[in-house]
Amino acid sequence: MAEHPLPAPRLRRILDKIKAEFARDLSLTELADESGYSRAHFLRMFRAATGKTPHQYLRDVRLERAREQLQTGSASILEIALATGFASHSHLTRQFRRRFGITPGSFRRTE
């Protein structure tokens, strides 16, 4: 039996929370509590609605924000990493390369 996605208003509330609070550690429990469902049920419903786990969605939001800051700001890559919720420069670099196929430093130089 296919899992039904989260109802639209609850999904919007969760996505808004992730986008507003992306730089801090948002636990699965916290997001599930916000949705009103158990952790396991929330995880299945979120994935059915977005095609991603909450962790993957949060990582992608962080990477998009980091990319925006690399394009428009002058902060160091470490400062951007910490401001967007990554644990370190190397963590951001690994994730950025995996997602965009280029390191943050190389991306900044091509912009």
C-alpha positions as CSV (number, residue, x, y, z in Angstrom):
1,M,0.0,0.0,0.0
2,A,1.4,3.4,-1.0
3,E,2.0,5.9,1.7
4,H,-0.1,9.1,1.5
5,P,1.8,12.4,1.6
6,L,1.4,14.9,4.4
7,P,-1.7,17.1,4.1
8,A,-0.7,20.3,2.3
9,P,-1.1,22.7,5.3
10,R,1.0,20.5,7.5
11,L,3.6,20.0,4.8
12,R,3.8,23.8,4.2
13,R,4.2,24.4,8.0
14,I,7.1,21.9,8.1
15,L,8.8,23.3,4.9
16,D,8.5,26.8,6.2
17,K,10.1,25.8,9.5
18,I,13.0,24.1,7.7
19,K,13.5,27.2,5.5
20,A,13.3,29.6,8.4
21,E,15.5,27.5,10.8
22,F,17.9,25.8,8.4
23,A,21.0,26.8,10.2
24,R,20.2,25.0,13.4
25,D,19.9,21.3,14.1
26,L,16.4,20.3,13.4
27,S,15.8,16.8,14.7
28,L,13.4,14.3,13.1
29,T,11.6,14.3,16.5
30,E,11.1,18.1,16.4
31,L,9.7,18.0,12.9
32,A,7.5,15.0,13.6
33,D,6.1,16.8,16.7
34,E,5.4,19.9,14.5
35,S,3.5,17.6,12.1
36,G,1.5,15.9,14.8
37,Y,2.6,12.4,13.7
38,S,5.0,9.8,15.1
39,R,8.6,10.0,13.8
40,A,8.2,6.9,11.6
41,H,4.9,7.9,10.1
42,F,6.1,11.5,9.6
43,L,9.2,10.2,7.8
44,R,7.2,8.1,5.4
45,M,4.6,10.8,4.7
46,F,7.3,13.5,4.2
47,R,9.2,11.3,1.8
48,A,5.9,10.6,-0.1
49,A,5.2,14.3,-0.3
50,T,8.7,15.6,-1.3
51,G,10.6,12.6,-2.6
52,K,13.3,13.2,0.0
53,T,13.8,12.5,3.7
54,P,13.6,15.5,6.0
55,H,17.4,15.3,6.4
56,Q,18.0,15.4,2.6
57,Y,15.5,18.3,2.3
58,L,17.3,20.3,5.0
59,R,20.7,19.6,3.5
60,D,19.5,20.8,0.1
61,V,18.1,24.0,1.6
62,R,21.4,24.6,3.3
63,L,23.3,24.0,0.1
64,E,21.1,26.4,-1.8
65,R,21.6,29.1,0.8
66,A,25.4,28.5,0.8
67,R,25.4,28.8,-3.0
68,E,23.5,32.1,-2.8
69,Q,26.0,33.4,-0.3
70,L,28.9,32.4,-2.4
71,Q,27.4,34.3,-5.3
72,T,26.5,37.4,-3.5
73,G,28.6,37.7,-0.4
74,S,32.2,38.1,0.6
75,A,32.2,35.9,3.7
76,S,34.8,33.2,3.8
77,I,33.7,29.6,2.9
78,L,34.1,28.7,6.6
79,E,31.8,31.6,7.7
80,I,29.3,30.5,5.0
81,A,29.5,26.9,6.2
82,L,28.8,27.8,9.8
83,A,26.1,30.3,8.9
84,T,24.2,27.7,6.8
85,G,24.4,24.9,9.4
86,F,27.4,22.9,8.2
87,A,29.8,21.6,10.9
88,S,32.9,22.7,9.0
89,H,34.4,24.0,5.8
90,S,35.2,20.4,4.7
91,H,31.6,19.3,5.4
92,L,30.2,22.0,3.2
93,T,32.8,21.3,0.5
94,R,32.0,17.6,0.4
95,Q,28.3,18.1,0.3
96,F,28.6,21.0,-2.2
97,R,30.7,19.0,-4.6
98,R,28.4,16.0,-4.3
99,R,25.4,18.2,-5.1
100,F,26.8,20.7,-7.7
101,G,29.8,18.8,-9.0
102,I,32.2,21.7,-8.1
103,T,33.9,22.9,-4.9
104,P,32.6,26.1,-3.2
105,G,35.9,27.8,-4.0
106,S,35.8,26.9,-7.6
107,F,32.1,27.9,-7.8
108,R,32.9,31.3,-6.3
109,R,35.7,31.9,-8.8
110,T,33.5,31.1,-11.8
111,E,30.7,33.5,-10.7
